[in-house]
Amino acid sequence: MCQSSVFMIDKDGEKEIKRDVILVEPTDDGVKIQGFFESPEVIPARIKTIDLLKHRIILEPLNVENK
């Protein structure tokens, strides 16, 4: 199977927010993610990194300023 885990970056590092994700879609409000047999949800974040080899998607909150 080709599901991925989604992580959010915070001040303490990375926190897993969802496993077995089958859909990742950028939207105007953030990133829409959906797991098996679950309704999609929009996370107010942007995609920082997608590592297909490790099945990891890293998000960062929209309110993070780039420095």
N, C-alpha and C positions, 0 to 999 in steps of 0.2 A: 504494500500500500504506500501511497505517497502523501500522507497527511503530514502536517507540520505542527510545531508548537509555536505559540506567539508569546513574546516576552516584551515587557515594558521597562524602559530604562527609568530609574529613579535615582535619588541621591545616594542610595545604598547599593546600587548596581542594577542587576536585571531581575525582574520578578515575572514568573510565568503567569500569564493571565488566561490562556486557553490551550488545550491539547486537541489533537486530532482535527485540526482546521483543514477544511476542504475548499474554502473560498477566501480570497483576500482581494479587496477592490478599493482603490482610492476613491474618495468622495469629496465633495466640497466641505463637509463637516468633519472629516477624519478618514478613518479606514474601516470599511465594512468587513467583518469576519464572520464566518459561519462554520460550525462543526457539524458532524453527522447528526441527523435527526434533531437539529436545533434551529431555532429561528435566527436569522442574521442579526447582528448588532453592530452599531457604529461606535467606534472608539475614537475619542477626540485626540488623535495622534497623527503622526506622519511616519512613513516607512523609512527607517534608517538603513537597515541591512536585511537582505534575504540570502541565507546560506542554504542552497538546495542540497548540498552534500550532507549537511547535518540536520536538515529539515527544521531550520530555525528561522523565524521572522522576528526581527527586532524593531520595535516601535519606540518613538519618543513623543512625549506630550506636545501638543501644539503650542503651549505657552512657553516652551524652552527657547531661549534666544540663542542664535548661532553666534559664537565668538571666534 
